Amino acid sequence: MSLFHLLLVALIQGVTEFLPISSSGHLILLPNLTGMEDQGQVVDIAVHVGTLGAVVLYFWADVKEALAGTLRLARGKVDTRGAFLALCLVIATIPVIVVGLLLALTGFDDVLRANALVVIGWTMLVFGLVLYWADQSGSEAKAAEDWTVRDAVVMGLWQAVALIPGTSRSGITITAGRMLGYGREGAARLSMLMSIPTILASGIFLAGEVIATADAQAARDGAIAAVLAFLSALAALVLMMRLLRSVSFTPYVIYRVALGLVLLWLAYS
């Protein structure tokens, strides 16, 4: 792959993974709308590793606490905030793993990709409007520290919906958080923390098949893509979290609705 192609894929993944506008949808649209070759699974895993590194670094205080809590959770103890956070993250990740496996085993994920313009057009539009409604009507009574097992289950079920291309994992979990009464920053923080085990699980799922077929060139492309995705994802995270102190999710909604309408026009014209 050319450096420009790697840069483009890394920027798209890095910027859109944490903004509520769907990274998977944009990556699927790239070859569909430009005629570029598909980047392949090696680069896919690499850019996910890059974005994983960015969110771990940005939320390191929470991650460190959850890692320490995971050790206590493994011993059957949920007696610290870190252990409880680890428990909630595990619970919130289970639905997306189960649904992801079902889609892969049934081949329905290929059906969704085969109808990319229509599927992504509708999910961009519909879930963009749902995000707007949740953001405008949801209360801000809860902070991220108020996360409960029940809320983790609800947000985890919503996260599984993001396996439909164009939905946006961050978008749908932020929507769920706002519906549950979390403030904008709190909903976004929980959404980002939920991304860590989810990205890790998807990477492990794809890695087994890729390791056996990867060559030196693919490894080089993957390393470059991972670094570029890390930098762009970190910048996007910093920008979004700062903007949320003074700006709602409306700009992202406007982008989603506009892109959805364009894609539907292209699909049906």
GUROGU-682783 format. One record per residue (C-alpha): residue in one letter; x, y, z. Coordinates in nm, 3 decimals. Each point is the difference from the previous one (the first is absolute). Last residue first. Layout:
N
<pt><lumgu>A</lumgu><u>X</u><v>Y</v><w>Z</w></pt>
...
REM end
This chain:
269
<pt><lumgu>S</lumgu><u>-3.067</u><v>0.727</v><w>-0.775</w></pt>
<pt><lumgu>Y</lumgu><u>-0.073</u><v>-0.227</v><w>0.296</w></pt>
<pt><lumgu>A</lumgu><u>0.350</u><v>-0.061</v><w>0.133</w></pt>
<pt><lumgu>L</lumgu><u>0.145</u><v>0.339</v><w>-0.090</w></pt>
<pt><lumgu>W</lumgu><u>-0.295</u><v>0.184</v><w>0.160</w></pt>
<pt><lumgu>L</lumgu><u>0.023</u><v>-0.228</v><w>0.303</w></pt>
<pt><lumgu>L</lumgu><u>0.371</u><v>0.078</v><w>0.032</w></pt>
<pt><lumgu>V</lumgu><u>-0.059</u><v>0.377</v><w>-0.026</w></pt>
<pt><lumgu>L</lumgu><u>-0.281</u><v>-0.013</v><w>0.258</w></pt>
<pt><lumgu>G</lumgu><u>0.215</u><v>-0.198</v><w>0.243</w></pt>
<pt><lumgu>L</lumgu><u>0.294</u><v>0.238</v><w>-0.043</w></pt>
<pt><lumgu>A</lumgu><u>-0.219</u><v>0.302</v><w>0.081</w></pt>
<pt><lumgu>V</lumgu><u>-0.165</u><v>-0.174</v><w>0.297</w></pt>
<pt><lumgu>R</lumgu><u>0.332</u><v>-0.117</v><w>0.142</w></pt>
<pt><lumgu>Y</lumgu><u>0.167</u><v>0.341</v><w>-0.041</w></pt>
<pt><lumgu>I</lumgu><u>-0.294</u><v>0.180</v><w>0.165</w></pt>
<pt><lumgu>V</lumgu><u>0.005</u><v>-0.253</v><w>0.285</w></pt>
<pt><lumgu>Y</lumgu><u>0.374</u><v>0.054</v><w>0.051</w></pt>
<pt><lumgu>P</lumgu><u>-0.057</u><v>0.376</v><w>0.027</w></pt>
<pt><lumgu>T</lumgu><u>-0.293</u><v>-0.064</v><w>0.243</w></pt>
<pt><lumgu>F</lumgu><u>0.203</u><v>-0.198</v><w>0.256</w></pt>
<pt><lumgu>S</lumgu><u>-0.004</u><v>0.297</v><w>0.239</w></pt>
<pt><lumgu>V</lumgu><u>0.273</u><v>0.263</v><w>0.038</w></pt>
<pt><lumgu>S</lumgu><u>0.149</u><v>0.167</v><w>0.310</w></pt>
<pt><lumgu>R</lumgu><u>0.165</u><v>-0.266</v><w>0.215</w></pt>
<pt><lumgu>L</lumgu><u>-0.050</u><v>-0.254</v><w>-0.279</w></pt>
<pt><lumgu>L</lumgu><u>0.255</u><v>0.189</v><w>-0.210</w></pt>
<pt><lumgu>R</lumgu><u>0.283</u><v>-0.103</v><w>0.229</w></pt>
<pt><lumgu>M</lumgu><u>-0.092</u><v>-0.370</v><w>-0.012</w></pt>
<pt><lumgu>M</lumgu><u>-0.036</u><v>0.016</v><w>-0.378</w></pt>
<pt><lumgu>L</lumgu><u>0.334</u><v>0.171</v><w>-0.063</w></pt>
<pt><lumgu>V</lumgu><u>0.205</u><v>-0.225</v><w>0.230</w></pt>
<pt><lumgu>L</lumgu><u>-0.160</u><v>-0.312</v><w>-0.146</w></pt>
<pt><lumgu>A</lumgu><u>0.050</u><v>0.112</v><w>-0.361</w></pt>
<pt><lumgu>A</lumgu><u>0.368</u><v>0.080</v><w>0.065</w></pt>
<pt><lumgu>L</lumgu><u>0.053</u><v>-0.339</v><w>0.164</w></pt>
<pt><lumgu>A</lumgu><u>-0.172</u><v>-0.176</v><w>-0.288</w></pt>
<pt><lumgu>S</lumgu><u>0.214</u><v>0.182</v><w>-0.260</w></pt>
<pt><lumgu>L</lumgu><u>0.325</u><v>-0.087</v><w>0.178</w></pt>
<pt><lumgu>F</lumgu><u>-0.092</u><v>-0.364</v><w>0.067</w></pt>
<pt><lumgu>A</lumgu><u>-0.130</u><v>-0.047</v><w>-0.356</w></pt>
<pt><lumgu>L</lumgu><u>0.329</u><v>0.126</v><w>-0.144</w></pt>
<pt><lumgu>V</lumgu><u>0.202</u><v>-0.233</v><w>0.222</w></pt>
<pt><lumgu>A</lumgu><u>-0.221</u><v>-0.301</v><w>-0.079</w></pt>
<pt><lumgu>A</lumgu><u>0.001</u><v>0.071</v><w>-0.376</w></pt>
<pt><lumgu>I</lumgu><u>0.380</u><v>0.007</v><w>-0.011</w></pt>
<pt><lumgu>A</lumgu><u>0.024</u><v>-0.329</v><w>0.192</w></pt>
<pt><lumgu>G</lumgu><u>-0.266</u><v>-0.164</v><w>-0.216</w></pt>
<pt><lumgu>D</lumgu><u>0.169</u><v>0.099</v><w>-0.324</w></pt>
<pt><lumgu>R</lumgu><u>0.328</u><v>-0.146</v><w>0.126</w></pt>
<pt><lumgu>A</lumgu><u>-0.170</u><v>-0.322</v><w>0.113</w></pt>
<pt><lumgu>A</lumgu><u>-0.172</u><v>-0.031</v><w>-0.339</w></pt>
<pt><lumgu>Q</lumgu><u>0.335</u><v>0.042</v><w>-0.174</w></pt>
<pt><lumgu>A</lumgu><u>0.166</u><v>-0.259</v><w>0.223</w></pt>
<pt><lumgu>D</lumgu><u>-0.272</u><v>-0.259</v><w>-0.057</w></pt>
<pt><lumgu>A</lumgu><u>-0.333</u><v>-0.072</v><w>0.172</w></pt>
<pt><lumgu>T</lumgu><u>-0.178</u><v>-0.327</v><w>-0.079</w></pt>
<pt><lumgu>A</lumgu><u>0.018</u><v>-0.196</v><w>0.327</w></pt>
<pt><lumgu>I</lumgu><u>-0.028</u><v>0.310</v><w>0.215</w></pt>
<pt><lumgu>V</lumgu><u>-0.318</u><v>0.112</v><w>-0.179</w></pt>
<pt><lumgu>E</lumgu><u>-0.232</u><v>-0.287</v><w>0.088</w></pt>
<pt><lumgu>G</lumgu><u>0.087</u><v>0.007</v><w>0.368</w></pt>
<pt><lumgu>A</lumgu><u>-0.006</u><v>0.380</v><w>0.018</w></pt>
<pt><lumgu>L</lumgu><u>-0.362</u><v>0.056</v><w>-0.101</w></pt>
<pt><lumgu>F</lumgu><u>-0.170</u><v>-0.113</v><w>0.322</w></pt>
<pt><lumgu>I</lumgu><u>0.287</u><v>0.137</v><w>0.213</w></pt>
<pt><lumgu>G</lumgu><u>-0.046</u><v>0.344</v><w>-0.158</w></pt>
<pt><lumgu>S</lumgu><u>-0.378</u><v>-0.012</v><w>0.047</w></pt>
<pt><lumgu>A</lumgu><u>0.044</u><v>-0.086</v><w>0.370</w></pt>
<pt><lumgu>L</lumgu><u>0.255</u><v>0.277</v><w>0.057</w></pt>
<pt><lumgu>I</lumgu><u>-0.220</u><v>0.255</v><w>-0.175</w></pt>
<pt><lumgu>T</lumgu><u>-0.292</u><v>-0.101</v><w>0.223</w></pt>
<pt><lumgu>P</lumgu><u>0.211</u><v>-0.019</v><w>0.318</w></pt>
<pt><lumgu>I</lumgu><u>0.121</u><v>0.360</v><w>-0.056</w></pt>
<pt><lumgu>S</lumgu><u>-0.314</u><v>0.150</v><w>-0.160</w></pt>
<pt><lumgu>M</lumgu><u>-0.196</u><v>-0.021</v><w>0.325</w></pt>
<pt><lumgu>L</lumgu><u>0.242</u><v>0.252</v><w>0.152</w></pt>
<pt><lumgu>M</lumgu><u>-0.075</u><v>0.240</v><w>-0.287</w></pt>
<pt><lumgu>S</lumgu><u>-0.376</u><v>-0.037</v><w>0.041</w></pt>
<pt><lumgu>L</lumgu><u>0.026</u><v>0.052</v><w>0.376</w></pt>
<pt><lumgu>R</lumgu><u>0.195</u><v>0.322</v><w>-0.056</w></pt>
<pt><lumgu>A</lumgu><u>-0.243</u><v>0.119</v><w>-0.269</w></pt>
<pt><lumgu>A</lumgu><u>-0.301</u><v>-0.056</v><w>0.226</w></pt>
<pt><lumgu>G</lumgu><u>0.173</u><v>0.179</v><w>0.288</w></pt>
<pt><lumgu>E</lumgu><u>0.106</u><v>0.294</v><w>-0.216</w></pt>
<pt><lumgu>R</lumgu><u>-0.349</u><v>0.043</v><w>-0.141</w></pt>
<pt><lumgu>G</lumgu><u>-0.179</u><v>-0.046</v><w>0.332</w></pt>
<pt><lumgu>Y</lumgu><u>-0.142</u><v>-0.340</v><w>0.086</w></pt>
<pt><lumgu>G</lumgu><u>-0.379</u><v>-0.032</v><w>0.025</w></pt>
<pt><lumgu>L</lumgu><u>-0.062</u><v>-0.351</v><w>-0.136</w></pt>
<pt><lumgu>M</lumgu><u>-0.102</u><v>0.142</v><w>-0.339</w></pt>
<pt><lumgu>R</lumgu><u>0.329</u><v>0.193</v><w>-0.007</w></pt>
<pt><lumgu>G</lumgu><u>0.193</u><v>-0.321</v><w>0.061</w></pt>
<pt><lumgu>A</lumgu><u>-0.194</u><v>-0.188</v><w>-0.269</w></pt>
<pt><lumgu>T</lumgu><u>0.076</u><v>0.274</v><w>-0.252</w></pt>
<pt><lumgu>I</lumgu><u>0.367</u><v>-0.004</v><w>0.105</w></pt>
<pt><lumgu>T</lumgu><u>-0.005</u><v>-0.376</v><w>-0.057</w></pt>
<pt><lumgu>I</lumgu><u>-0.160</u><v>0.043</v><w>-0.344</w></pt>
<pt><lumgu>G</lumgu><u>0.241</u><v>0.270</v><w>-0.113</w></pt>
<pt><lumgu>S</lumgu><u>0.314</u><v>-0.167</v><w>0.133</w></pt>
<pt><lumgu>R</lumgu><u>-0.079</u><v>-0.324</v><w>-0.182</w></pt>
<pt><lumgu>S</lumgu><u>-0.111</u><v>0.182</v><w>-0.314</w></pt>
<pt><lumgu>T</lumgu><u>-0.317</u><v>-0.114</v><w>-0.185</w></pt>
<pt><lumgu>G</lumgu><u>0.157</u><v>0.016</v><w>-0.346</w></pt>
<pt><lumgu>P</lumgu><u>0.052</u><v>-0.373</v><w>-0.037</w></pt>
<pt><lumgu>I</lumgu><u>-0.229</u><v>-0.212</v><w>0.223</w></pt>
<pt><lumgu>L</lumgu><u>0.237</u><v>-0.129</v><w>0.269</w></pt>
<pt><lumgu>A</lumgu><u>-0.098</u><v>0.316</v><w>0.188</w></pt>
<pt><lumgu>V</lumgu><u>-0.317</u><v>-0.176</v><w>0.120</w></pt>
<pt><lumgu>A</lumgu><u>0.223</u><v>-0.197</v><w>0.241</w></pt>
<pt><lumgu>Q</lumgu><u>0.085</u><v>0.327</v><w>0.176</w></pt>
<pt><lumgu>W</lumgu><u>-0.369</u><v>0.051</v><w>0.083</w></pt>
<pt><lumgu>L</lumgu><u>0.000</u><v>-0.331</v><w>0.187</w></pt>
<pt><lumgu>G</lumgu><u>0.318</u><v>0.101</v><w>0.185</w></pt>
<pt><lumgu>M</lumgu><u>-0.148</u><v>0.338</v><w>0.093</w></pt>
<pt><lumgu>V</lumgu><u>-0.301</u><v>-0.174</v><w>0.157</w></pt>
<pt><lumgu>V</lumgu><u>0.211</u><v>-0.261</v><w>0.180</w></pt>
<pt><lumgu>A</lumgu><u>0.244</u><v>0.263</v><w>0.129</w></pt>
<pt><lumgu>D</lumgu><u>-0.296</u><v>0.210</v><w>0.120</w></pt>
<pt><lumgu>R</lumgu><u>-0.127</u><v>-0.295</v><w>0.203</w></pt>
<pt><lumgu>V</lumgu><u>0.346</u><v>-0.067</v><w>0.142</w></pt>
<pt><lumgu>T</lumgu><u>0.022</u><v>0.362</v><w>0.112</w></pt>
<pt><lumgu>W</lumgu><u>0.203</u><v>0.302</v><w>-0.110</w></pt>
<pt><lumgu>D</lumgu><u>-0.016</u><v>0.289</v><w>0.250</w></pt>
<pt><lumgu>E</lumgu><u>0.371</u><v>0.083</v><w>-0.042</w></pt>
<pt><lumgu>A</lumgu><u>-0.074</u><v>0.097</v><w>-0.363</w></pt>
<pt><lumgu>A</lumgu><u>-0.221</u><v>0.283</v><w>0.127</w></pt>
<pt><lumgu>K</lumgu><u>-0.378</u><v>-0.009</v><w>0.029</w></pt>
<pt><lumgu>A</lumgu><u>-0.266</u><v>0.273</v><w>0.015</w></pt>
<pt><lumgu>E</lumgu><u>0.067</u><v>0.138</v><w>-0.346</w></pt>
<pt><lumgu>S</lumgu><u>-0.352</u><v>-0.048</v><w>-0.138</w></pt>
<pt><lumgu>G</lumgu><u>-0.072</u><v>-0.129</v><w>-0.347</w></pt>
<pt><lumgu>S</lumgu><u>-0.231</u><v>0.196</v><w>-0.231</w></pt>
<pt><lumgu>Q</lumgu><u>0.245</u><v>0.181</v><w>-0.228</w></pt>
<pt><lumgu>D</lumgu><u>0.270</u><v>-0.268</v><w>-0.007</w></pt>
<pt><lumgu>A</lumgu><u>-0.248</u><v>-0.285</v><w>-0.032</w></pt>
<pt><lumgu>W</lumgu><u>-0.189</u><v>0.169</v><w>-0.285</w></pt>
<pt><lumgu>Y</lumgu><u>0.320</u><v>0.092</v><w>-0.184</w></pt>
<pt><lumgu>L</lumgu><u>0.142</u><v>-0.350</v><w>0.041</w></pt>
<pt><lumgu>V</lumgu><u>-0.325</u><v>-0.148</v><w>-0.136</w></pt>
<pt><lumgu>L</lumgu><u>0.026</u><v>0.235</v><w>-0.300</w></pt>
<pt><lumgu>G</lumgu><u>0.353</u><v>-0.120</v><w>-0.073</w></pt>
<pt><lumgu>F</lumgu><u>-0.116</u><v>-0.357</v><w>0.055</w></pt>
<pt><lumgu>V</lumgu><u>-0.255</u><v>0.036</v><w>-0.280</w></pt>
<pt><lumgu>L</lumgu><u>0.212</u><v>0.190</v><w>-0.253</w></pt>
<pt><lumgu>M</lumgu><u>0.333</u><v>-0.178</v><w>0.032</w></pt>
<pt><lumgu>T</lumgu><u>-0.178</u><v>-0.335</v><w>0.034</w></pt>
<pt><lumgu>W</lumgu><u>-0.204</u><v>0.065</v><w>-0.315</w></pt>
<pt><lumgu>G</lumgu><u>0.291</u><v>0.104</v><w>-0.219</w></pt>
<pt><lumgu>I</lumgu><u>0.226</u><v>-0.270</v><w>0.145</w></pt>
<pt><lumgu>V</lumgu><u>-0.246</u><v>-0.274</v><w>-0.095</w></pt>
<pt><lumgu>V</lumgu><u>-0.084</u><v>0.140</v><w>-0.344</w></pt>
<pt><lumgu>L</lumgu><u>0.357</u><v>0.075</v><w>-0.101</w></pt>
<pt><lumgu>A</lumgu><u>0.143</u><v>-0.320</v><w>0.148</w></pt>
<pt><lumgu>N</lumgu><u>-0.231</u><v>-0.260</v><w>-0.152</w></pt>
<pt><lumgu>A</lumgu><u>0.273</u><v>-0.263</v><w>-0.037</w></pt>
<pt><lumgu>R</lumgu><u>0.136</u><v>0.101</v><w>0.342</w></pt>
<pt><lumgu>L</lumgu><u>-0.331</u><v>-0.093</v><w>0.168</w></pt>
<pt><lumgu>V</lumgu><u>-0.012</u><v>-0.332</v><w>-0.180</w></pt>
<pt><lumgu>D</lumgu><u>0.360</u><v>-0.074</v><w>0.101</w></pt>
<pt><lumgu>D</lumgu><u>-0.093</u><v>0.060</v><w>0.366</w></pt>
<pt><lumgu>F</lumgu><u>-0.286</u><v>-0.245</v><w>-0.045</w></pt>
<pt><lumgu>G</lumgu><u>0.245</u><v>-0.282</v><w>-0.062</w></pt>
<pt><lumgu>T</lumgu><u>-0.173</u><v>-0.214</v><w>0.262</w></pt>
<pt><lumgu>L</lumgu><u>0.320</u><v>-0.071</v><w>0.193</w></pt>
<pt><lumgu>A</lumgu><u>0.126</u><v>0.359</v><w>-0.023</w></pt>
<pt><lumgu>L</lumgu><u>-0.331</u><v>0.157</v><w>0.104</w></pt>
<pt><lumgu>L</lumgu><u>-0.036</u><v>-0.244</v><w>0.290</w></pt>
<pt><lumgu>L</lumgu><u>0.357</u><v>0.063</v><w>0.116</w></pt>
<pt><lumgu>G</lumgu><u>-0.057</u><v>0.377</v><w>-0.002</w></pt>
<pt><lumgu>V</lumgu><u>-0.329</u><v>-0.041</v><w>0.189</w></pt>
<pt><lumgu>V</lumgu><u>0.173</u><v>-0.194</v><w>0.279</w></pt>
<pt><lumgu>I</lumgu><u>0.303</u><v>0.229</v><w>0.016</w></pt>
<pt><lumgu>V</lumgu><u>-0.214</u><v>0.317</v><w>-0.010</w></pt>
<pt><lumgu>P</lumgu><u>-0.224</u><v>-0.133</v><w>0.279</w></pt>
<pt><lumgu>I</lumgu><u>0.291</u><v>-0.099</v><w>0.232</w></pt>
<pt><lumgu>T</lumgu><u>0.180</u><v>0.336</v><w>-0.003</w></pt>
<pt><lumgu>A</lumgu><u>-0.226</u><v>0.191</v><w>0.242</w></pt>
<pt><lumgu>I</lumgu><u>0.024</u><v>-0.279</v><w>0.259</w></pt>
<pt><lumgu>V</lumgu><u>0.381</u><v>-0.003</v><w>-0.018</w></pt>
<pt><lumgu>L</lumgu><u>0.012</u><v>0.380</v><w>0.028</w></pt>
<pt><lumgu>C</lumgu><u>-0.236</u><v>-0.006</v><w>0.299</w></pt>
<pt><lumgu>L</lumgu><u>0.214</u><v>-0.257</v><w>0.179</w></pt>
<pt><lumgu>A</lumgu><u>0.320</u><v>0.197</v><w>-0.066</w></pt>
<pt><lumgu>L</lumgu><u>-0.164</u><v>0.314</v><w>0.139</w></pt>
<pt><lumgu>F</lumgu><u>-0.109</u><v>-0.195</v><w>0.309</w></pt>
<pt><lumgu>A</lumgu><u>0.352</u><v>-0.134</v><w>0.049</w></pt>
<pt><lumgu>G</lumgu><u>0.144</u><v>0.350</v><w>-0.038</w></pt>
<pt><lumgu>R</lumgu><u>-0.248</u><v>0.148</v><w>0.248</w></pt>
<pt><lumgu>T</lumgu><u>0.106</u><v>-0.260</v><w>0.253</w></pt>
<pt><lumgu>D</lumgu><u>-0.170</u><v>-0.298</v><w>0.168</w></pt>
<pt><lumgu>V</lumgu><u>-0.102</u><v>-0.207</v><w>-0.300</w></pt>
<pt><lumgu>K</lumgu><u>0.191</u><v>-0.316</v><w>0.094</w></pt>
<pt><lumgu>G</lumgu><u>-0.025</u><v>-0.328</v><w>-0.190</w></pt>
<pt><lumgu>R</lumgu><u>0.374</u><v>-0.051</v><w>-0.034</w></pt>
<pt><lumgu>A</lumgu><u>-0.017</u><v>0.105</v><w>-0.365</w></pt>
<pt><lumgu>L</lumgu><u>-0.185</u><v>0.313</v><w>0.117</w></pt>
<pt><lumgu>R</lumgu><u>0.296</u><v>0.089</v><w>0.223</w></pt>
<pt><lumgu>L</lumgu><u>0.238</u><v>-0.026</v><w>-0.296</w></pt>
<pt><lumgu>T</lumgu><u>-0.245</u><v>0.191</v><w>-0.218</w></pt>
<pt><lumgu>G</lumgu><u>-0.014</u><v>0.279</v><w>0.259</w></pt>
<pt><lumgu>A</lumgu><u>0.369</u><v>0.077</v><w>-0.050</w></pt>
<pt><lumgu>L</lumgu><u>-0.066</u><v>0.018</v><w>-0.373</w></pt>
<pt><lumgu>A</lumgu><u>-0.311</u><v>0.215</v><w>0.056</w></pt>
<pt><lumgu>E</lumgu><u>0.195</u><v>0.251</v><w>0.211</w></pt>
<pt><lumgu>K</lumgu><u>0.278</u><v>0.019</v><w>-0.258</w></pt>
<pt><lumgu>V</lumgu><u>-0.258</u><v>0.050</v><w>-0.276</w></pt>
<pt><lumgu>D</lumgu><u>-0.178</u><v>0.277</v><w>0.190</w></pt>
<pt><lumgu>A</lumgu><u>0.326</u><v>0.192</v><w>0.058</w></pt>
<pt><lumgu>W</lumgu><u>0.117</u><v>-0.080</v><w>-0.355</w></pt>
<pt><lumgu>F</lumgu><u>-0.304</u><v>0.157</v><w>-0.168</w></pt>
<pt><lumgu>Y</lumgu><u>0.195</u><v>0.183</v><w>-0.271</w></pt>
<pt><lumgu>L</lumgu><u>0.272</u><v>-0.266</v><w>-0.026</w></pt>
<pt><lumgu>V</lumgu><u>-0.244</u><v>-0.291</v><w>-0.019</w></pt>
<pt><lumgu>V</lumgu><u>-0.212</u><v>0.190</v><w>-0.254</w></pt>
<pt><lumgu>A</lumgu><u>0.300</u><v>0.065</v><w>-0.224</w></pt>
<pt><lumgu>G</lumgu><u>0.144</u><v>-0.350</v><w>0.024</w></pt>
<pt><lumgu>L</lumgu><u>-0.333</u><v>-0.151</v><w>-0.104</w></pt>
<pt><lumgu>T</lumgu><u>-0.011</u><v>0.239</v><w>-0.296</w></pt>
<pt><lumgu>G</lumgu><u>0.337</u><v>-0.130</v><w>-0.119</w></pt>
<pt><lumgu>V</lumgu><u>-0.092</u><v>-0.363</v><w>0.061</w></pt>
<pt><lumgu>H</lumgu><u>-0.315</u><v>0.058</v><w>-0.207</w></pt>
<pt><lumgu>V</lumgu><u>0.215</u><v>0.151</v><w>-0.276</w></pt>
<pt><lumgu>A</lumgu><u>0.218</u><v>-0.312</v><w>0.001</w></pt>
<pt><lumgu>I</lumgu><u>-0.291</u><v>-0.245</v><w>0.000</w></pt>
<pt><lumgu>D</lumgu><u>-0.151</u><v>0.159</v><w>-0.312</w></pt>
<pt><lumgu>V</lumgu><u>0.345</u><v>0.026</v><w>-0.159</w></pt>
<pt><lumgu>V</lumgu><u>0.047</u><v>-0.376</v><w>0.033</w></pt>
<pt><lumgu>Q</lumgu><u>-0.365</u><v>-0.065</v><w>-0.095</w></pt>
<pt><lumgu>G</lumgu><u>0.017</u><v>0.150</v><w>-0.347</w></pt>
<pt><lumgu>Q</lumgu><u>0.022</u><v>0.359</v><w>-0.125</w></pt>
<pt><lumgu>D</lumgu><u>-0.271</u><v>-0.052</v><w>-0.261</w></pt>
<pt><lumgu>E</lumgu><u>0.120</u><v>0.132</v><w>-0.335</w></pt>
<pt><lumgu>M</lumgu><u>-0.091</u><v>0.355</v><w>-0.091</w></pt>
<pt><lumgu>G</lumgu><u>-0.304</u><v>0.055</v><w>-0.225</w></pt>
<pt><lumgu>T</lumgu><u>-0.078</u><v>0.327</v><w>0.176</w></pt>
<pt><lumgu>L</lumgu><u>-0.362</u><v>-0.042</v><w>0.113</w></pt>
<pt><lumgu>N</lumgu><u>-0.011</u><v>-0.370</v><w>0.085</w></pt>
<pt><lumgu>P</lumgu><u>0.367</u><v>-0.021</v><w>0.101</w></pt>
<pt><lumgu>L</lumgu><u>-0.043</u><v>0.275</v><w>0.263</w></pt>
<pt><lumgu>L</lumgu><u>-0.363</u><v>-0.076</v><w>0.089</w></pt>
<pt><lumgu>I</lumgu><u>0.092</u><v>-0.308</v><w>0.202</w></pt>
<pt><lumgu>L</lumgu><u>0.256</u><v>0.198</v><w>0.199</w></pt>
<pt><lumgu>H</lumgu><u>-0.253</u><v>0.279</v><w>0.058</w></pt>
<pt><lumgu>G</lumgu><u>-0.266</u><v>-0.239</v><w>0.129</w></pt>
<pt><lumgu>S</lumgu><u>0.247</u><v>-0.183</v><w>0.223</w></pt>
<pt><lumgu>S</lumgu><u>0.114</u><v>0.328</v><w>0.156</w></pt>
<pt><lumgu>S</lumgu><u>-0.352</u><v>0.115</v><w>0.084</w></pt>
<pt><lumgu>I</lumgu><u>-0.101</u><v>0.367</v><w>0.057</w></pt>
<pt><lumgu>P</lumgu><u>-0.011</u><v>0.030</v><w>0.381</w></pt>
<pt><lumgu>L</lumgu><u>0.365</u><v>0.112</v><w>0.028</w></pt>
<pt><lumgu>F</lumgu><u>0.213</u><v>-0.267</v><w>0.166</w></pt>
<pt><lumgu>E</lumgu><u>0.079</u><v>-0.228</v><w>-0.292</w></pt>
<pt><lumgu>T</lumgu><u>-0.054</u><v>0.278</v><w>-0.259</w></pt>
<pt><lumgu>V</lumgu><u>0.328</u><v>0.188</v><w>0.039</w></pt>
<pt><lumgu>G</lumgu><u>0.235</u><v>-0.294</v><w>0.033</w></pt>
<pt><lumgu>Q</lumgu><u>-0.172</u><v>-0.224</v><w>-0.253</w></pt>
<pt><lumgu>I</lumgu><u>-0.027</u><v>0.269</v><w>-0.268</w></pt>
<pt><lumgu>L</lumgu><u>0.349</u><v>0.131</v><w>0.070</w></pt>
<pt><lumgu>A</lumgu><u>0.151</u><v>-0.349</v><w>-0.009</w></pt>
<pt><lumgu>V</lumgu><u>-0.176</u><v>-0.090</v><w>-0.326</w></pt>
<pt><lumgu>L</lumgu><u>0.113</u><v>0.324</v><w>-0.167</w></pt>
<pt><lumgu>L</lumgu><u>0.356</u><v>-0.029</v><w>0.127</w></pt>
<pt><lumgu>L</lumgu><u>0.024</u><v>-0.359</v><w>-0.121</w></pt>
<pt><lumgu>H</lumgu><u>-0.132</u><v>0.101</v><w>-0.343</w></pt>
<pt><lumgu>F</lumgu><u>0.243</u><v>0.293</v><w>-0.018</w></pt>
<pt><lumgu>L</lumgu><u>0.293</u><v>-0.225</v><w>0.104</w></pt>
<pt><lumgu>S</lumgu><u>-0.084</u><v>-0.233</v><w>-0.288</w></pt>
<pt><lumgu>M</lumgu><u>-0.117</u><v>-0.353</v><w>0.069</w></pt>
REM end
